[in-house]
Amino acid sequence: MVSQVVDTMSGIQTSSKKIAEIISVIDGIAFQSNILALNAAVEAARAGEQGRGFAVVASEERTLAQRSASAAKEIKHLIDDSGGKVAQGSALVDQAGKTMAGIVSSVQRVTDIMGAISTASQEQSSGIEQVNLTVTQMDEATQQNAALVEEATAAARAMEEQASQLTEAVAVFKLSHAVRPVLATATAKKPAVRTASTAKPVPASGKRVATPLRHPASKPSGTAGNDSQ
């Protein structure tokens, strides 16, 4: 649009120059007509009484030539003024075109920046979703670990109870001096288990009852302490 205005202003300026040239031609014709009117007046004066009518025509022609020259000068002055204003308008329109081009370039840069911001926002949103997913997975893993710890605690408590029951079952029998330290050591090395408040004890599936050992009668009397009560 701005380029069309610039082209139109350039066309007006060119037309003004052509009109000024035509006015110059008209001014030249008026000047020549004035010269011819002067010559006609001189010839009419020489003719005397016979050239009186011709002198009137020459005078009118001279007046018309002067008026034509004056009008041509005024028109030329107006055309020159219009040409100057058209030139100023062309310069202003050209400057406006450059300004509009700068504005369009700035708007394009702003559009690019807004597009980059939109892309960054989408990437940030995707990153936040990934973080939320990771946090959810960590929460689930923590809950699973807590459940496993509770199960391990319950299993350890059940093993402890089974060990206590086994110890009570074995305590019914009198063991030899060689076996008692081993049993005492095994009982002393039982791991201390921290039980959770929510853990439920698992009942023993069954008890195995130990039977007393019978020693052959051929052994010496020194082993009599191994007999069961």
Secondary structure, 3 states (H helix, E strand, C coil): CHHHHHHHHHHHHHHHHHHHHHHHHHHHHHHHHHHHHHHHHHHHHHHHHHHHHHHHHHHHHHHHHHHHHHHHHHHHHHHHHHHHHHHHHHHHHHHHHHHHHHHHHHHHHHHHHHHHHHHHHHHHHHHHHHHHHHHHHHHHHHHHHHHHHHHHHHHHHHHHHHHHHHHHHHCCCCCCCCCHHHHHHHHHCCCCCCCCCCCCCCCCCCCCCCCCCCCCCCCCHHHHHHCCC
